Amino acid sequence: MRVLAALIVVFGFCLFMGVTAISMGVGAVYPPINLVAQPFVCPGGEMVAERSVRSPLPGRTYVTASWTCVEPSGARTPIRSVSLFAGPIHGLVLFALCLPLVLLGKLRNRDRPTT
């Protein structure tokens, strides 16, 4: 029962981190990491990351990144929900990496004598 509770907590944490830390955080630095969402947000098309740089005032630079779905016909549609699709995928991968550690930790705690 305690193992199941630990797995549920770790699963929720991994999904949260998949969206926030990996998809949004790492995806801001390295956008191609979010291409795993292409079958869901742009089926039949190609996801293209676009960056724009603005300098409205001296000493101020704003960089914005966005995703666009380019259809085979050439039509372009902005994508706003990439992190909501790519994040859970990254979270599942993170959970798969954490799962052996959680189970190993629970096995070690089970073998310890209680005082």
C-alpha positions as CSV (number, residue, x, y, z in Angstrom):
1,M,0.0,0.0,0.0
2,R,2.8,2.4,0.8
3,V,4.6,1.5,-2.4
4,L,1.4,2.4,-4.4
5,A,1.1,5.7,-2.6
6,A,4.8,6.5,-3.3
7,L,4.3,5.6,-7.0
8,I,1.2,7.8,-7.3
9,V,3.1,10.8,-5.7
10,V,6.2,10.2,-8.0
11,F,3.9,9.8,-11.0
12,G,2.2,13.2,-10.3
13,F,5.5,14.9,-9.7
14,C,7.0,13.5,-12.9
15,L,4.0,14.7,-14.9
16,F,4.2,18.2,-13.4
17,M,8.0,18.3,-14.0
18,G,7.5,17.1,-17.6
19,V,5.2,20.0,-18.4
20,T,7.0,22.8,-16.4
21,A,10.7,21.9,-16.2
22,I,11.2,19.8,-19.4
23,S,8.7,21.0,-21.9
24,M,8.5,24.7,-20.9
25,G,12.0,25.1,-19.3
26,V,14.3,23.0,-21.5
27,G,12.0,23.6,-24.4
28,A,12.7,27.3,-24.2
29,V,16.4,26.7,-24.5
30,Y,16.2,23.7,-26.9
31,P,12.8,23.8,-28.7
32,P,13.3,20.6,-30.7
33,I,12.7,18.6,-27.5
34,N,9.0,19.4,-27.9
35,L,8.7,17.8,-31.4
36,V,7.3,14.7,-29.6
37,A,4.0,16.5,-29.6
38,Q,3.8,16.7,-33.4
39,P,1.5,13.8,-34.0
40,F,-1.0,15.3,-31.6
41,V,-0.9,19.1,-32.4
42,C,0.1,19.0,-36.0
43,P,-1.0,15.7,-37.6
44,G,0.0,15.5,-41.3
45,G,2.0,18.8,-41.1
46,E,5.4,19.9,-39.8
47,M,6.0,21.8,-36.5
48,V,8.3,24.8,-37.0
49,A,9.8,26.7,-34.1
50,E,9.9,30.5,-34.7
51,R,11.8,33.1,-32.7
52,S,11.3,36.8,-32.9
53,V,13.6,39.4,-31.3
54,R,12.4,42.9,-30.5
55,S,14.3,45.8,-29.0
56,P,11.7,48.4,-28.2
57,L,14.0,50.5,-26.0
58,P,17.8,50.8,-25.7
59,G,19.1,48.1,-23.5
60,R,15.9,46.1,-23.7
61,T,15.7,43.0,-25.8
62,Y,12.6,40.7,-25.9
63,V,12.9,37.2,-27.4
64,T,9.7,35.3,-28.0
65,A,9.4,31.7,-29.3
66,S,6.3,30.1,-30.8
67,W,5.4,27.0,-32.7
68,T,3.6,26.9,-36.0
69,C,2.0,24.0,-37.9
70,V,2.9,24.1,-41.5
71,E,0.5,22.0,-43.6
72,P,1.5,20.3,-46.8
73,S,-0.6,22.9,-48.6
74,G,1.6,25.7,-47.1
75,A,-1.1,26.9,-44.7
76,R,0.4,28.0,-41.4
77,T,-1.5,27.7,-38.1
78,P,-0.1,28.9,-34.7
79,I,0.1,26.2,-32.0
80,R,-0.5,27.3,-28.4
81,S,-0.7,24.1,-26.5
82,V,2.6,22.3,-27.3
83,S,3.6,22.0,-23.6
84,L,0.3,20.4,-22.7
85,F,0.9,17.6,-25.1
86,A,4.7,17.3,-25.0
87,G,4.9,17.7,-21.2
88,P,3.0,14.5,-20.2
89,I,5.1,12.5,-22.7
90,H,8.3,13.9,-21.1
91,G,6.7,13.2,-17.7
92,L,6.1,9.5,-18.6
93,V,9.7,9.2,-19.7
94,L,10.9,10.8,-16.4
95,F,8.6,8.4,-14.5
96,A,10.1,5.4,-16.3
97,L,13.5,6.6,-15.3
98,C,12.5,7.2,-11.7
99,L,10.5,4.0,-11.3
100,P,13.5,1.7,-10.6
101,L,14.8,4.2,-8.0
102,V,11.5,4.3,-6.2
103,L,11.1,0.5,-6.2
104,L,14.8,0.0,-5.1
105,G,14.3,2.5,-2.3
106,K,11.2,0.7,-1.1
107,L,12.9,-2.7,-1.2
108,R,15.9,-1.4,0.8
109,N,13.5,0.1,3.4
110,R,11.6,-3.2,3.7
111,D,14.8,-5.1,4.5
112,R,15.8,-2.8,7.3
113,P,15.0,-4.0,10.8
114,T,12.7,-1.7,12.8
115,T,13.6,-0.7,16.3
